[in-house]
Amino acid sequence: MTALADPSLSRAVLIGTASYLHLEQLPAVEANLVDLAGELCDPTVWGLPVQHCTLVADPQTSSGMLDPVHEAAEEATDTLLVYYAGHGMRDAESADLYLGLVGSREGIGYTAVAYQHLRGALRSARARRKVVVLDCCFSGRAARTLSGSGLAAQAAVDGAYVLTASPRDRVALAPDGERYTAFTAELLQILRRGVPDGPTCSTSTRCTGC
């Protein structure tokens, strides 16, 4: 059995853009960040030290989004977890995924952060495991840059895992009036309640499945 991630040697960077100047607002993203951080730092879930969990809310520049990721990548030796919630975008000139900033504009990639730059931070990370969670539209586009064959394999990140809210050409859901986006709501439920009928985990008093 693979050993669980050591929280003292791990880092998490939780990024979320809820407020936009030119795109639809996503107020649920704010609760996503706060409550996901709470679960990751809960000793009955993972027990990540609070100082090892960085929240990046409403980044306005690419450096504002990515600098905390690079810093965590330099510090983590066990597991690096990077989460993004917000608008996922497609550039009119490419098939790449872009992550929305406060001032991003629809279809204009240079106003957002290209996922390839986040991937670059993962490639340089010392952590033996890198986990990316993308709660945004078109997030399936990120998977092709982490594994595959041919040119995709050349861009792969060793020890990386990606979890996405949607296929490459589908939107992610953020129901009106709900506290969380749909994908993160399910993720939080699993962290809080475990997997029904899953194996018992002796390392956690709350977890009912891994």
N, C-alpha and C positions, 0 to 999 in steps of 0.2 A: 504494500500500500504506500502510495506517495505521501510523504510527510506534509502536514499542513503548513501553510506559510507562517513564518515567524514574524509577528507584528513588530518586534523591536528592530528588525532588519528590513522592514518593508515601508513603502510610502504609497499614498493615494493622492491624486490630484483630481478634484471634482470641479468641472467647468460647466457653467450654464449661462446662456444668454436668454433672459426673459423679456427684456425691454429693447425695442427697436425703433429707429427713426423712420424707416421706410417699409418695414415688413409687419405682418400681423404680430401682435403682442402674445407672449406665451407665459402668463402669470404663474402657471403651475410649476414652471421650472425652478422658481425660487424655493418652493417646498421640497421639490426633488432633491436639491442640493443639501438643504438643512437636515432633512430626515434620513437621507442616505448616509451622510456623515455620522449621524447619531447611531445608526445601525453598525457601521464599520468600526466605530470606537467602543461600542458596547462590549464588555468583557464576555458576555454570553454568546456573542456572534463571532467577532474576530479579535476584539481587544486592541485595535490599533491605537497607539498613543495619540492624543489630540494633536500634539505638535507634529505628528507625522501625516496628518490629513489636511491638505490645503484646499480651501474653497476659492474659486475664481468666479465671481459673479459679474455678469454683464461686461466682459472685456471689450474695450474699445479699439485696441490695436492688436496686431499679430504678436508683438512682443509681450503684451499684457496677457495674452492667452498662453503663449508657449514658454516664456521664461520660467514659470513655476514648474513646468513639465521637465525642462532641462535640469533644473536644480534638483528635483526629486530623482531624476535619472542618475545623477552623480552620487546621490546618497544611498539609494536602495541597492541592497545586494541579494535579497531574497525575492521579493515580489514588488513590482511596480504596477499599480492600478491607475488607469486614466479613464475618466468618465466624462462624456460630453452630452449635454442636453440643450436643444435649441433648434434653430432652423438649419437643416441640411440643404445645400444648394448645388445646382448643376450650372457650370459655366456654358455659355452659348457656343464656345469654341472647342470644348473638350468634353470627355466623358468622366472627368475626375469629380471627386466629392469635395465640397467646400463647406467649412463650418462657419456659421454666421456670427458676425460681430454686431455691436449696437448700430453701426452705420451701414451695414451691408445692404446692397440693392439686388433685387431679383435678377438672376442671369448674368451678373457682372462679377466674375470670379475674383478680380483684384481687390474688391471691397470686402472680401471674406478671407479666411485662412484655408489654404489648400491642405487637404488631409496628408498629402505627401510630406509636408513639413512636420506634422505630428509624428508620422512614421519615422522621419529622420531622427527625432529625439529618442524613439524607441530603439532604433538601431544602435545608438551610442550608449544605451543604458547598460549598467553592469549587472542588473538584476537577472537572476536565472529564469524568472518568469515575468512576462509582461502581459497584462490583461487590459484590453481596450473595450469599453462599453459605450456604444453610440446610440443615443436615443434621439434620432433625427431622421428626417425624410431622406430617402436614397442612400441610407447608410450601408446597404449591401455592397455598394461600390468599394468600400474599404477592404472587404474580404479578399479581393483579387490581388491586393498589394501585399498581403501577408503570407500567402502560400500559393502553390500552383506549379506549373511547369513552364519551361521556356523562359521568356522574358519575365513572367510573373515570379518564377522561382528566384531569379536574380535579385528581385526586390524584396524577397521574403525576409522576415525578422525572426531569428532563431528564438525559440521558447515563447513565441507570442500567440495569444489567443484573442479573437475578436468576437464580440457579441453585439448584434445589431437589431434595431427595432423594426427594420423594414428591408425588403429586397431592394435591388439596385435602382429600380424604376418605380417604386411605390412610396407613398407618403406614410409617415408615422402619425399616430393619433394622439390628440390632446383635447379630450372632450370638454366642452364648455361647462363651467361650474364645478369640475372635479378638482380635488386637491392636488393630484398628480397627473402627469401624462400617463397614457395607458400602459406603455412598456415599463416605465419605472414603478408604477403601481404594482405590477406583477412581480417585478424584481424584489421590491420591498416585502411583499407578502411571503415570498420564498425565504428571505432572510429572517423574517419574524416567526414563521410557522414551520419552516422546513418543507420537505417534499412528502406529501401524503403517502403512507405505506412504504416510505423509504427506510433504509437501514438506520438503526440508532447510532448516533455519534457520541462516543464517550467523552469527547473533548469539550462539549458544550452542554450546558444545562437546559438550553432552550431548543437547540437544533433537533429535529426529528428525522432528518435525512440529509444526505450530502449529494 
